[in-house]
Amino acid sequence: MELLSLYDNETMMEIFTLNFLVALGNTHLLHKEIDKVYSENKLEFYEAANESNILKSKLIYTYPTAETERIIKLAGIYHWSVLHKDMDLIERFIKIGFREVWDYTQRNTKILLFDFLPSIYKTHKEIEKHTEQERLGKYSVLFFLCLAWNTPCELGPLEEYVRTSFDRAYFADIGHNRQILERITTKYRQNIKELFLAYRLINRKFKKKTLYSLFTDIYIYEKNIQGMSTATSSTNDVMRFKGITKYTEIFLNLFILFDIDAYALEQCELTYEELNQIFATYFLSKDEIALPEYDRDIYLVAALYIKAIVKEYQDTRNVYLANAREENHLDTLKMKKAIDEKELLLQDEQSRYITEIEQLKAEVEQLQTKVCCYEQEATLMKRELETGKLNAKELFVLRGLLFIEAQDPGKDANEPDEVQKYLNLLNDKACAVIGGHKSWVDKIKENLPTFTYVHEDSLHKDLRYLGNKEFVLINTDFISHALYEKVMAQMTNNKTKFDIVRGTSFPGAILKMGRALELQGAQ
C-alpha cells in the first residue's frame, strides 16, 4: 500500500505531523537548539501553539517532562512556520537531528519502506542497536518529508507495523484506552461487586474516597474477622501480618526507605469508577495470565499505590508545565512591554534629535568594533600565554624522557629492592596513571589498586581532578593524540607534577613515580 492511501488526507496529516513533532522532541540532540530557537521569538511561538490543535493531543503528555516541554515548544514553532509559509526552522531541526533521513529522501524520488533502514545503516546489527522509539522517530520524519514533498512511499510488508504504531496517537486522542477499561469493567461487574463485599468497603456508591480511608475500612474489617478488639495493645503488631494490612505495611517500609511521604500518597482520592477499573484489571490478569487467587491482596495494594503515585506525578508535572508556560509567557510579555515603551520613547526623541542619534549610533558602532578587536587580541594573547606555559612544562618532561631512554634500558629491572621500596611508598599516595598497554596497566593496578587509571573512554570526561593528585604518570604508548592533548591542557593549569614514560616496563614506571614523590617530599 502507498502511504497516501493509509488514511484520509486530513487525518493522515494530523497523525503524521503529531508523530513527527514527537520524534523531534524526543531527540535529546535537538533540545538545546529547540530552546534556542524558541527563546528568540517566544511570544509569537506561544500564541501560535495556542492557536493549533496539537496541544489538545493526549499523546504528547505521555512522554517524560523534558520531552513534553520540547514538544509543546515545537508545536508553536511548527504552527508559526505553517502560518508564515516558512519551513526553514523545521528543516534546520531535521538536518541536525535526522541528517541521514534528510539525505535519504533527497537521494530517492520514490521510497520503498523496507529498504529505508538498511540504506541508512550498514548492518542489521547496527539497526538493532537503536530502540523501537528511535526507529519509529526516523519513520515519522521520513513520512513527514514524503508528505511535504509529495514523494511516493510504498509501505509493502511494513504496512501493518506502520498502521499499528501510528494509530496510537489517534486512539489516545479519541479515548481508546478509556473505552477498553469501560468494556473490561462491564465484563467483570459481578466479580467487582463481590470483591467490594469481600472487603466490606462500601454499602453504596461514593464520588471520591481517599486511599487512607479505603485501607482503614479494610483494616477494621480484617481485625473484626480475627475477633480482635481495637483497644487491645497487641492488635497492631498482630495485624501487620494479616491480609491486605500485611502488604500495606511492606509498602510503607519501602516508602520510608525511598524518602516518600506515605501519608501524602494515602490522601490521594480515587473515584468509584477508578476503583472499579483497578479491580477489573485484576480479574482480567487472573483470566489472561492465570494470576493466582493468593496474589490478589498484594496485586490490589500495589495497584492502588501505583495509581496514587501516577496521580501525584501527573498533577505535579501538569502544574510544572503550566507554570513553565505561564512564566515564559509573562516574561515575554514584560519584555515586549519594555521594548514597546522604549520604542515609543525613542520615536519621540528621534523626531527632535535625529542628527544626534545618528551620531551616537556611529560612535557606538566604532566603539563596538574596537571592543571586538580588543577582545580578539586578548583571546589571542591568552592562547599564546597558555601555549607557552604548556610547551615549557611539557618540553621539560619530554627532555627528561629522552635522557632516560638514552641510558641502559635494563637498569630498572636490576633494582628489585628499590622497586619494592617505592611500591610501599606509593601505596599511600594519590596518583593517576594515564595511557599504556592493557597488560602494563593491569600489572600496576594489581600492585597499586588505589590509583586512578585514565583510559580512552575518559576523553569526554572532566579531568580537572588531576589537579588534586600528588603525581600523574603518562604512558605515551596506547594513548590517542586527543586524550594526550586534553591531559596536557589540564596539567598546565595545575601544580601537580607529572612525568612521561614509554613501553611496558613495570619497574621503570614504579621507580619513576617513587623517585619523583620522594624528591617532592624532600623539598
Buried (B, 14 or more C-beta within 10 A) or exposed (E): BBBEEBBEEEEBBBBBBBBBBBBBBBBEEBBEBBEEBBEEBBBBBBBBBEEBEBBEBBBBBEBEBEBBBBBBBBBBBBBBBBEEEEEEBBBEBBEBBBEEBBEBBEEBEEBBBEEBBEBBBEEEEEEEEBEEEEBBBBBBBBBBBBBBEEBEBBBEEBBEEBEEBBBBBBBBBEEBEEEEBBEBBEBBBEBBEEBBEEBBBBEEEEEEBBBBBBBEBBBEBBBEEEEBEEEEEEBBEEBEEBBBBBBBBBBBEEBEEEEBEBEEBBBBBBEBEBBBBBBBBBBBBBEEEEBEEEEBBBBBBBBBBEBBBEBBEEEEBEEEBEEEBEEBBEEBEEEEEEEEEEEEEEEEEEEEEEEEEEEEEEEEEEEEEEEEEEEEEEEEEEEEEEEEEBEEBBEEBBEBBEEBEEEEEEEBEEBEEBBBBBBEBBEEBBBBBBBBEEEBBEBBBEBBEEBBBBBEEBEEEEBEBBEEBBBBBBBBEBBEEEBBEBBBEBBBEBEBBBBBBBBBBBBBBBBBBBBBBEEEEEE
